[in-house]
Amino acid sequence: MSYRLALDIGANSIGWCVLSLGTTGSPAGIVDMGVRVFPDGRDPKTLASLAAERRLARGMRRRRDRYLQRREALLNALQRHGLMPADPAGRQALVALNPYAFRRDALHRRLDPHELGRAVFHLNQRRGFQSNRKTDRSNEAEQGKIRTASDNLKQELARSGHPTLGAWLADRQDKAQDVRTRLVGSGVKATYAFYPTRDLIRAEFDAIWHAQAGWNASLTPAAYDAIAGILFH
């Protein structure tokens, strides 16, 4: 028997109909038909996707996994280039040292290789904001707060004359001011006092590396490529 299958594909359903064909190829009758309805996949009240929470949790797990992998790779690279102790006790001793002071002093004096490693490792802990335009479109209000705070920070750095973000943060720490990015206020009127961006962290890393390379011959271009490649991947 010759037949024709007709489909009506919608967002939440598929309608189908099987038509028998006559000798001329024209529809001659209905063999069978029906419809398959799919769940909407959204909350009936808010119309939010039922998969949104799972997607958010999955994204957080992936970011955490990538951070841990990058931290481990950076730690290994710093050890290979003599910028981090190989023994756990030595690395633990560095944790008690103030990385902000090293980030500021690195531009003006020779740091011990492990002090430099502590500063670089700290840059990895807070690499600054870098927009992902595919995922950031869903929260334009938050993006506006970040953009305003980051622009204000760059203007403040230019006004105050601090050569790097780390130098500015070190001076804030000396004045007992907050050095962490935090929301001030609540609700829609909440704002960030400042918000570092990835380009500021990259500029600081380059400034620190080139300053220290003048005092430490082991800071070769190959070492720079290896460490920067991990830090800003």
MIROKE-792813 format. One line per 2 residues: number of its first residue (from 1); for each residue x, y, z of N, C-alpha, C. Coordinates in Angstrom, 1 decimal. Example, Ala and Ser with C-alpha at 12.3 -4.5 7.8 and 13.67 -1.06 7.14 Angstrom:
2
1> 13.2,-5.7,7.8,12.3,-4.5,7.8,13.2,-3.3,7.8  12.8,-2.2,7.1,13.7,-1.1,7.1,12.9,0.0,7.9
REM end
This chain:
233
1> 0.8,-1.2,0.0,0.0,0.0,0.0,0.9,1.2,0.0  0.6,2.2,-0.9,1.3,3.4,-0.9,0.6,4.4,0.2
3> 1.4,5.1,0.9,0.9,6.0,1.9,1.7,7.2,2.0  1.2,8.2,2.7,1.9,9.4,2.9,1.8,9.8,4.4
5> 2.9,10.2,5.0,2.9,10.5,6.4,3.0,12.0,6.5  2.0,12.6,7.2,2.0,14.1,7.4,2.3,14.4,8.9
7> 3.1,15.3,9.1,3.5,15.7,10.5,3.2,17.2,10.7  2.8,17.5,11.9,2.6,18.8,12.4,3.4,19.0,13.7
9> 4.6,19.6,13.5,5.5,19.7,14.6,5.4,21.0,15.3  5.0,21.0,16.6,5.0,22.2,17.4,6.0,22.2,18.5
11> 5.9,23.2,19.4,6.9,23.3,20.5,6.7,22.3,21.5  5.5,21.9,21.8,5.2,20.9,22.8,4.5,19.7,22.3
13> 4.3,19.5,21.0,3.5,18.3,20.5,3.9,18.0,19.1  3.6,16.8,18.7,3.8,16.4,17.3,2.5,15.7,16.9
15> 1.8,16.3,15.9,0.6,15.6,15.3,1.0,14.8,14.1  0.4,13.7,13.9,0.7,12.9,12.7,-0.5,12.3,12.1
17> -0.4,12.0,10.8,-1.5,11.4,10.1,-1.0,10.6,8.9  -1.5,9.3,8.8,-1.1,8.4,7.7,-2.2,8.4,6.7
19> -1.9,8.8,5.5,-2.9,8.9,4.4,-2.6,7.8,3.4  -3.6,7.0,3.0,-3.5,6.1,1.9,-3.6,6.8,0.6
21> -2.8,6.3,-0.4,-2.8,7.0,-1.7,-3.5,6.1,-2.7  -4.2,6.8,-3.6,-4.8,6.1,-4.7,-3.8,5.8,-5.8
23> -4.4,5.3,-6.9,-3.5,4.9,-8.1,-2.8,6.1,-8.7  -3.4,7.3,-8.5,-2.8,8.5,-9.1,-1.9,9.2,-8.1
25> -1.7,8.7,-6.9,-0.8,9.3,-5.9,-1.5,10.3,-5.1  -2.8,10.5,-5.3,-3.5,11.5,-4.4,-4.0,10.8,-3.2
27> -4.2,11.5,-2.1,-4.8,10.9,-0.8,-6.1,10.3,-1.1  -6.3,9.1,-0.6,-7.6,8.4,-0.8,-8.3,8.1,0.5
29> -7.6,8.3,1.6,-8.3,8.0,2.9,-7.3,8.1,4.0  -7.8,8.1,5.3,-7.0,8.2,6.5,-6.8,6.8,7.1
31> -5.6,6.4,7.2,-5.3,5.1,7.8,-5.3,5.2,9.3  -4.6,6.2,9.8,-4.6,6.4,11.3,-4.0,7.8,11.5
33> -4.2,8.3,12.7,-3.7,9.6,13.1,-3.7,9.8,14.6  -2.9,10.7,15.1,-2.8,11.0,16.5,-1.9,12.1,16.8
35> -1.6,12.3,18.1,-0.8,13.4,18.5,0.0,13.0,19.7  1.2,13.4,19.8,2.1,13.1,21.0,2.4,14.5,21.7
37> 1.9,14.6,22.9,2.1,15.9,23.6,3.3,15.7,24.6  4.2,16.6,24.6,5.3,16.6,25.5,5.1,17.6,26.6
39> 5.7,17.3,27.8,5.6,18.2,28.9,6.3,19.5,28.5  5.8,20.6,29.1,6.3,21.9,28.7,7.7,22.1,29.1
41> 8.2,21.5,30.2,9.5,21.7,30.7,9.8,23.0,31.4  8.7,23.7,31.7,8.8,25.0,32.4,7.9,25.0,33.6
43> 8.3,25.8,34.6,7.4,26.0,35.8,6.2,26.7,35.4  5.0,26.2,35.6,3.8,26.8,35.2,3.6,28.2,35.7
45> 4.1,28.5,36.9,3.9,29.9,37.5,5.0,30.9,37.0  6.2,30.5,37.0,7.3,31.5,36.7,7.7,31.3,35.2
47> 7.3,30.2,34.6,7.7,29.9,33.2,9.2,29.7,33.1  9.9,29.5,34.2,11.4,29.3,34.2,11.6,27.8,33.8
49> 12.7,27.6,33.1,13.0,26.2,32.7,13.2,25.3,33.9  12.7,24.1,33.9,12.9,23.2,35.0,14.3,22.7,35.1
51> 15.0,22.9,34.0,16.4,22.4,34.0,17.4,23.5,34.4  16.9,24.7,34.7,17.7,25.9,35.0,18.6,25.6,36.3
53> 18.0,25.1,37.3,18.7,24.8,38.5,19.8,23.8,38.3  19.5,22.7,37.5,20.5,21.7,37.3,21.6,22.3,36.4
55> 21.3,23.1,35.5,22.3,23.7,34.6,23.2,24.6,35.4  22.6,25.4,36.3,23.4,26.3,37.2,24.4,25.5,38.1
57> 23.9,24.4,38.7,24.7,23.6,39.5,25.8,22.9,38.7  25.5,22.4,37.5,26.5,21.8,36.7,27.6,22.8,36.3
59> 27.2,24.1,35.9,28.1,25.1,35.6,29.1,25.4,36.8  28.5,25.4,38.0,29.4,25.7,39.2,30.4,24.6,39.4
61> 29.9,23.3,39.2,30.9,22.2,39.3,32.0,22.3,38.3  31.6,22.6,37.1,32.6,22.7,36.0,33.7,23.8,36.3
63> 33.2,24.9,36.7,34.1,26.0,37.1,35.0,25.6,38.2  34.5,25.0,39.2,35.3,24.5,40.3,36.3,23.5,39.9
65> 35.9,22.6,39.0,36.9,21.6,38.6,38.0,22.2,37.7  37.6,23.2,36.9,38.6,23.8,36.1,39.6,24.7,36.9
67> 39.1,25.3,38.0,39.9,26.1,38.9,40.9,25.2,39.6  40.5,24.0,40.1,41.4,23.1,40.8,42.4,22.5,39.8
69> 42.0,22.2,38.6,43.0,21.7,37.6,44.0,22.8,37.3  43.6,24.0,37.1,44.5,25.1,36.8,45.4,25.4,37.9
71> 44.9,25.4,39.2,45.7,25.6,40.3,46.8,24.5,40.5  46.5,23.3,40.2,47.4,22.2,40.3,48.5,22.3,39.2
73> 48.1,22.7,38.0,49.0,22.9,36.9,50.0,24.0,37.2  49.4,25.1,37.7,50.3,26.3,38.0,51.3,26.0,39.1
75> 50.8,25.3,40.1,51.7,24.9,41.2,52.9,24.0,40.7  52.6,23.1,39.8,53.6,22.3,39.3,54.6,23.1,38.4
77> 54.1,24.0,37.6,54.9,24.9,36.8,55.8,25.8,37.7  55.3,26.3,38.7,56.1,27.2,39.6,57.2,26.4,40.3
79> 56.9,25.1,40.6,57.9,24.3,41.2,59.0,24.0,40.2  58.6,23.7,39.0,59.6,23.4,37.9,60.6,24.5,37.7
81> 60.1,25.7,37.8,60.9,26.9,37.5,61.5,27.5,38.8  61.4,26.8,39.9,62.1,27.2,41.1,61.4,28.4,41.9
83> 60.1,28.6,41.6,59.3,29.7,42.2,58.4,29.2,43.3  58.5,27.9,43.7,57.6,27.4,44.7,58.4,26.2,45.3
85> 58.4,26.1,46.7,59.0,24.9,47.3,58.4,23.6,46.9  59.2,22.6,46.7,58.7,21.3,46.4,58.0,20.6,47.5
87> 58.5,20.9,48.8,57.9,20.2,49.9,56.7,20.9,50.4  55.7,20.1,50.9,54.4,20.7,51.4,54.7,21.7,52.6
89> 55.6,21.4,53.4,55.9,22.3,54.6,56.3,23.6,54.1  57.2,23.6,53.1,57.7,24.9,52.6,56.6,25.7,52.0
91> 55.7,25.1,51.2,54.6,25.8,50.6,53.6,26.3,51.7  53.4,25.5,52.7,52.5,25.9,53.8,53.0,27.1,54.5
93> 54.3,27.2,54.6,54.9,28.4,55.3,54.7,29.7,54.5  54.6,29.5,53.2,54.3,30.7,52.3,52.9,31.2,52.5
95> 52.0,30.4,52.9,50.6,30.8,53.0,50.5,31.9,54.0  51.3,31.9,55.1,51.2,32.9,56.1,51.8,34.2,55.7
97> 52.5,34.3,54.6,53.0,35.6,54.1,52.0,36.4,53.4  52.1,37.7,53.4,51.2,38.6,52.8,51.4,38.8,51.3
99> 50.6,38.2,50.4,50.8,38.3,49.0,50.7,39.7,48.4  49.8,40.5,49.1,49.6,41.9,48.6,50.9,42.7,48.7
101> 51.6,42.5,49.7,52.9,43.2,49.9,53.9,42.8,48.8  53.9,41.5,48.5,54.8,41.0,47.4,54.4,41.6,46.1
103> 53.1,41.7,45.8,52.6,42.2,44.5,53.0,43.7,44.4  53.0,44.4,45.5,53.4,45.8,45.4,55.0,45.9,45.3
105> 55.7,45.2,46.1,57.1,45.3,46.2,57.8,44.7,45.0  57.2,43.9,44.2,57.8,43.2,43.1,58.2,44.2,42.0
107> 57.6,45.4,42.0,58.0,46.4,41.0,59.2,47.2,41.4  59.6,47.1,42.7,60.7,48.0,43.2,61.9,47.3,43.7
109> 61.8,46.0,44.1,62.9,45.3,44.6,62.9,43.8,44.2  64.1,43.2,44.3,64.2,41.8,44.0,63.5,40.9,45.0
111> 62.5,40.1,44.6,61.9,39.2,45.5,62.6,37.9,45.5  62.6,37.3,46.6,63.0,35.9,46.7,62.2,35.1,45.7
113> 62.7,34.1,45.0,61.9,33.3,44.0,60.6,32.8,44.6  60.7,32.3,45.9,59.4,31.8,46.5,58.4,32.9,46.8
115> 59.0,34.1,47.1,58.1,35.2,47.3,57.4,35.6,46.0  58.1,35.5,44.9,57.5,35.8,43.6,56.5,34.8,43.3
117> 56.8,33.5,43.6,55.8,32.4,43.3,54.6,32.6,44.1  54.7,33.1,45.4,53.5,33.4,46.2,52.7,34.5,45.6
119> 53.3,35.5,45.0,52.5,36.6,44.4,51.8,36.1,43.1  52.5,35.3,42.3,51.9,34.8,41.1,50.7,33.8,41.4
121> 51.0,33.0,42.4,49.9,32.0,42.9,48.7,32.8,43.3  48.9,33.9,44.0,47.8,34.7,44.5,47.0,35.3,43.3
123> 47.7,35.7,42.3,47.0,36.2,41.1,46.0,35.2,40.5  46.4,33.9,40.6,45.6,32.9,40.1,44.3,32.7,41.0
125> 44.4,33.0,42.3,43.3,32.9,43.2,42.2,33.8,42.8  42.5,35.0,42.3,41.5,36.0,42.0,42.0,36.6,40.6
127> 41.6,35.9,39.5,42.1,36.3,38.2,41.3,37.5,37.6  40.3,38.0,38.3,39.5,39.1,37.7,38.4,38.6,36.8
129> 37.5,39.5,36.6,36.3,39.2,35.8,36.6,39.3,34.3  36.1,38.3,33.5,36.2,38.3,32.1,34.9,37.9,31.5
131> 34.3,38.7,30.7,32.9,38.4,30.3,32.9,37.2,29.3  31.9,36.4,29.6,31.5,35.3,28.6,30.2,35.7,28.0
133> 30.2,36.3,26.8,29.0,36.9,26.3,27.8,35.9,26.1  28.2,34.6,25.9,27.1,33.6,25.7,26.3,33.4,27.0
135> 26.9,33.4,28.1,26.2,33.2,29.4,25.9,34.4,30.1  26.5,35.5,29.8,26.3,36.8,30.6,25.0,37.5,30.1
137> 24.5,37.2,29.0,23.3,37.9,28.5,22.1,37.7,29.4  22.1,36.6,30.2,20.9,36.3,31.0,20.8,37.2,32.2
139> 21.9,37.9,32.5,21.8,38.8,33.8,22.4,40.1,33.4  21.7,40.9,32.7,22.2,42.2,32.2,22.3,43.2,33.4
141> 21.5,43.1,34.4,21.6,44.0,35.6,22.9,43.8,36.3  23.2,42.5,36.5,24.5,42.2,37.2,25.7,42.7,36.4
143> 25.6,42.5,35.1,26.7,42.9,34.2,26.9,44.4,34.2  25.7,45.1,34.4,25.8,46.6,34.5,26.5,47.0,35.7
145> 26.3,46.3,36.9,27.0,46.7,38.1,28.5,46.4,38.0  28.8,45.3,37.4,30.2,44.9,37.2,30.9,45.9,36.3
147> 30.3,46.3,35.2,30.9,47.2,34.3,31.1,48.5,34.9  30.2,49.0,35.7,30.3,50.3,36.3,31.4,50.3,37.3
149> 31.5,49.2,38.2,32.5,49.1,39.2,33.9,49.0,38.6  34.0,48.2,37.5,35.3,48.0,36.9,35.8,49.3,36.2
151> 34.9,50.1,35.6,35.3,51.4,35.0,35.7,52.3,36.1  35.0,52.3,37.2,35.4,53.2,38.3,36.7,52.9,38.9
153> 37.0,51.5,38.9,38.3,51.1,39.5,39.4,51.6,38.5  39.3,51.4,37.2,40.3,51.9,36.3,40.6,53.4,36.4
155> 39.5,54.1,36.6,39.6,55.6,36.8,40.4,55.9,38.1  40.1,55.1,39.1,40.8,55.3,40.4,42.2,55.0,40.3
157> 42.6,53.9,39.6,44.0,53.6,39.4,44.7,54.7,38.7  44.1,55.2,37.6,44.7,56.3,36.9,44.9,57.6,37.7
159> 43.9,57.9,38.5,43.9,59.1,39.4,44.9,59.0,40.5  45.0,57.8,41.1,45.9,57.6,42.3,47.4,57.4,41.9
161> 47.6,57.0,40.6,48.9,56.8,40.1,49.5,55.5,40.5  48.7,54.5,41.0,49.2,53.2,41.3,49.5,52.4,40.0
163> 50.7,51.8,39.9,51.1,51.2,38.7,50.4,49.9,38.4  49.9,49.2,39.4,49.2,47.9,39.2,48.0,47.8,40.2
165> 47.2,46.9,39.9,46.0,46.7,40.9,46.6,46.2,42.2  47.6,45.3,42.2,48.1,44.8,43.4,48.7,45.9,44.3
167> 49.4,46.9,43.7,49.9,48.0,44.5,48.8,48.8,45.2  47.7,49.0,44.4,46.5,49.7,45.0,45.9,48.9,46.1
169> 45.7,47.6,45.9,45.1,46.8,47.0,46.0,46.7,48.2  47.3,46.7,48.0,48.2,46.7,49.2,48.1,47.9,50.0
171> 48.0,49.1,49.3,47.8,50.3,50.1,46.5,50.3,50.8  45.4,49.8,50.2,44.1,49.7,50.9,44.2,48.8,52.1
173> 45.0,47.7,52.0,45.2,46.8,53.1,45.9,47.5,54.3  46.9,48.3,53.9,47.6,49.1,54.9,46.7,50.1,55.7
175> 45.7,50.5,55.0,44.7,51.5,55.6,43.6,50.7,56.3  43.6,49.4,56.4,42.6,48.6,56.9,41.3,48.7,56.1
177> 41.4,48.9,54.8,40.2,48.9,54.0,40.1,47.6,53.3  38.9,47.3,52.8,38.5,46.0,52.3,39.3,45.8,50.9
179> 39.8,44.6,50.7,40.5,44.3,49.5,39.8,43.3,48.7  38.6,42.8,49.2,37.8,41.8,48.5,36.7,42.5,47.8
181> 36.3,41.9,46.7,35.1,42.5,45.9,33.8,42.0,46.6  33.1,43.0,47.1,31.8,42.7,47.8,30.7,43.7,47.3
183> 29.5,43.2,47.4,28.3,44.1,47.2,28.1,45.0,48.4  27.8,46.3,48.1,27.5,47.2,49.1,26.0,47.6,49.0
185> 25.3,47.4,50.0,23.8,47.7,50.0,23.1,46.4,49.7  21.8,46.5,49.4,21.0,45.4,49.1,20.0,45.7,48.0
187> 19.4,44.6,47.5,18.4,44.7,46.4,18.9,45.3,45.2  18.1,46.0,44.4,18.4,46.5,43.1,19.4,47.7,43.2
189> 19.5,48.3,44.4,20.4,49.4,44.6,21.8,49.0,45.0  22.0,47.7,45.2,23.3,47.2,45.6,24.4,47.5,44.6
191> 25.6,47.8,45.0,26.6,48.1,44.0,27.9,47.5,44.5  28.9,47.4,43.6,30.2,47.0,44.0,31.1,48.2,44.2
193> 31.9,48.2,45.3,32.8,49.3,45.5,33.9,49.3,44.5  34.3,48.2,44.0,35.3,48.1,42.9,35.2,46.6,42.4
195> 35.6,46.4,41.1,35.5,45.1,40.5,36.7,44.9,39.6  37.7,44.1,40.0,38.9,43.9,39.1,38.5,43.1,37.9
197> 39.1,43.4,36.8,38.9,42.6,35.5,40.2,41.9,35.1  40.0,40.9,34.2,41.1,40.1,33.8,42.3,40.8,33.2
199> 41.9,41.9,32.5,43.0,42.7,31.8,43.9,43.4,32.8  43.3,43.8,34.0,44.2,44.4,35.0,45.1,43.3,35.7
201> 44.6,42.1,35.8,45.5,41.1,36.4,46.6,40.7,35.4  46.2,40.6,34.1,47.3,40.3,33.1,48.3,41.4,33.0
203> 47.9,42.7,33.1,48.8,43.8,33.1,49.7,43.7,34.3  49.2,43.4,35.4,50.0,43.3,36.6,51.0,42.2,36.5
205> 50.6,41.0,36.1,51.5,39.9,35.9,52.7,40.3,35.0  52.4,40.9,33.9,53.4,41.3,32.9,54.4,42.3,33.6
207> 53.8,43.2,34.3,54.7,44.2,35.0,55.6,43.6,36.0  55.0,42.7,36.8,55.8,42.0,37.9,56.9,41.1,37.2
209> 56.5,40.4,36.2,57.5,39.5,35.5,58.6,40.2,34.9  58.3,41.3,34.2,59.4,42.0,33.5,60.3,42.7,34.5
211> 59.7,43.2,35.6,60.6,43.8,36.6,61.5,42.8,37.3  61.0,41.7,37.6,61.8,40.7,38.3,62.8,40.0,37.4
213> 62.4,39.9,36.1,63.4,39.3,35.1,64.7,40.1,35.1  64.7,41.4,35.4,65.9,42.1,35.5,66.8,41.7,36.6
215> 66.3,41.0,37.7,67.0,40.6,38.8,67.2,39.1,38.9  66.4,38.4,38.1,66.5,36.9,38.2,66.6,36.3,36.8
217> 67.7,35.8,36.5,68.0,35.3,35.1,67.2,34.0,34.8  66.6,33.3,35.8,65.9,32.1,35.6,64.5,32.4,35.0
219> 64.1,33.7,35.0,62.8,34.1,34.5,62.9,34.3,33.0  63.0,33.2,32.3,63.2,33.2,30.8,61.9,33.4,30.1
221> 61.9,33.7,28.8,60.7,33.8,28.0,60.0,32.5,28.0  60.7,31.3,28.0,60.0,30.0,28.1,59.2,29.9,29.4
223> 59.8,30.3,30.5,59.1,30.2,31.8,57.9,31.1,31.8  58.0,32.3,31.2,56.9,33.2,31.1,55.8,32.6,30.3
225> 56.1,32.0,29.2,55.0,31.4,28.3,54.3,30.3,29.0  55.1,29.4,29.8,54.5,28.3,30.5,53.6,28.8,31.6
227> 54.0,29.7,32.4,53.2,30.1,33.5,52.0,31.0,33.1  52.3,31.9,32.2,51.2,32.8,31.7,50.1,32.0,31.0
229> 50.6,30.9,30.3,49.7,30.1,29.5,48.7,29.4,30.4  49.2,29.0,31.6,48.3,28.3,32.6,47.4,29.3,33.3
231> 48.0,30.4,33.7,47.4,31.4,34.6,46.2,32.1,33.8  46.3,32.3,32.5,45.3,33.0,31.8,44.6,32.2,30.7
233> 44.7,30.8,30.9,44.0,29.9,29.9,42.5,30.0,30.2
REM end
